[in-house]
Amino acid sequence: MKTTGKKAADKRLTSQFADRARSRGLQAAWELFIPHLQPLITNLVTEAIPRADAQSAAAAVAIGNDRAVAIVEELRRIDTPTLIIAGDDTRHPTHLARSLADVRPMEFLARATMSDLLVNADDMAHAFASEIEEFLATTSDPETQPHQTQRRSNLK
């Protein structure tokens, strides 16, 4: 999770996204990513493009590049309970979610994962609703929240 060649490559790619968004629009910018996204994300992005502003998207990328977490120690300082939902694609691999879970004292690793079986928002809601409800119930009740939130995971 340290800054690597992959991190630098991601930064170049997101900068290219921002440049395309400003010069050619969001559709052209997203063409860099859409072929590599899971169906659910592709559908959500495609539906959102007409409602989105290219300049705002480019600005968000700049903020993301500036604020991206570079080292594990930065993650350890976060003391807010967090629900982590792993992906199963190359940009958000399951093993990365597990690694994050190992360094975060107050986190929940969802049993469900993003997968290419999820194609729309309804699929996503069905897959994650119970995980989100359980996370919120556990983290909002001081009686059920120990100093270190017990991790749970069915990830293989």
ABEGO torsion letter per residue (X at the ends): XBBBAAAAAAAAAAAAAAAAAAAAEAAAAAAAAAAABBAAAAAAAAAAAAABBAAAAAAAAAAAAAABBABAAAAAABABBBBBBBBABAABBAAAAAAAAAABABBBBBABBBBAABABAAAAAAAAAAAAAAAAAAAABAAABBABBBBBBABX
